[in-house]
């Protein structure tokens, strides 16, 4: 099991999408997300075929959060060229966890 961590705080359980097929499928068709989905590598995401809005954090290779946004279903994010990984969570999670650009997050485990 992997975890999303900021400093000493464990934010959520993390599911990893590392292959092209896993990244392409992502959250499509799911009714909910418990924890986060981490897509690596990733510079842009879409929500086509999704049933709920998501928070998205684009991070560089060191886990530095470059940009965050919330996407409704059937939308496409702008590309973040310096992004190396993306963290997706159910909309509202980043507000609860206080995830902001400038934070450093990592996936452990």
ZIGI-V190091 format. One record per residue. RES is the residue in one letter. PHI is phi in degrees with one decimal (NA if undefined). NEAR is the number of other ideal C-beta (glycine too) atoms within 8 Angstrom. D_FIRST is the distance of its C-alpha to the first C-alpha in whole Angstrom. Layout:
BEGIN
RES_PHI_NEAR_D_FIRST + RES_PHI_NEAR_D_FIRST
END
This chain:
BEGIN
X_NA_4_0 + X_-102.9_11_4 + X_-133.7_12_7 + X_-92.5_16_10 + X_-128.6_12_13 + X_-127.7_11_17 + X_62.3_5_18 + X_-97.4_3_17 + X_-92.6_6_16 + X_-86.1_6_13 + X_-88.5_11_13 + X_-168.6_11_11 + X_-70.0_10_7 + X_-122.2_14_7 + X_-102.0_9_8 + X_-102.9_10_10 + X_-117.7_12_13 + X_-107.5_6_14 + X_-89.1_6_17 + X_-57.4_5_20 + X_-64.6_6_20 + X_-62.9_10_17 + X_-66.9_11_18 + X_-62.7_6_21 + X_-75.9_7_20 + X_49.1_11_18 + X_-102.4_10_18 + X_-57.8_8_22 + X_83.7_6_23 + X_-77.4_8_20 + X_-87.9_4_21 + X_-161.9_6_19 + X_-137.9_12_15 + X_-102.8_4_13 + X_98.7_10_11 + X_-134.2_14_12 + X_-113.4_14_12 + X_-108.7_15_13 + X_-109.0_12_15 + X_-141.8_10_17 + X_-79.2_6_19 + X_-164.6_12_21 + X_-123.5_9_24 + X_-156.7_10_25 + X_-131.3_12_24 + X_-130.7_7_25 + X_-122.8_14_25 + X_-63.5_8_27 + X_80.2_6_27 + X_-89.3_12_24 + X_-105.8_6_25 + X_-150.6_10_24 + X_-74.2_9_24 + X_-131.4_14_22 + X_-89.0_15_21 + X_-131.0_13_21 + X_-118.9_12_20 + X_-97.2_14_22 + X_-126.1_15_21 + X_-80.7_9_22 + X_-64.8_6_21 + X_-96.7_6_21 + X_86.7_11_19 + X_-71.7_9_22 + X_-74.4_15_22 + X_-85.9_10_25 + X_-158.9_9_26 + X_-127.2_12_25 + X_-158.4_7_26 + X_-117.5_10_26 + X_-118.0_11_26 + X_-78.7_7_28 + X_-57.5_11_28 + X_68.6_6_30 + X_-126.4_8_30 + X_-128.8_8_29 + X_-77.4_12_28 + X_-75.1_5_30 + X_-73.7_6_29 + X_-111.9_11_28 + X_-62.4_5_29 + X_-83.2_6_27 + X_-69.4_14_24 + X_-116.1_9_21 + X_-147.1_14_18 + X_-126.7_14_18 + X_-113.4_13_16 + X_-115.0_14_17 + X_-142.1_13_17 + X_-59.4_10_19 + X_-52.7_9_22 + X_101.3_7_23 + X_-64.1_12_20 + X_-65.1_13_21 + X_-65.5_7_24 + X_-63.2_6_22 + X_-87.9_9_20 + X_58.6_6_23 + X_-83.1_13_21 + X_-137.4_8_24 + X_-54.7_7_26 + X_102.4_5_26 + X_-67.7_9_23 + X_-117.0_9_20 + X_-120.2_14_17 + X_-144.0_8_14 + X_-105.1_13_10 + X_-115.1_6_9 + X_105.2_6_6
END
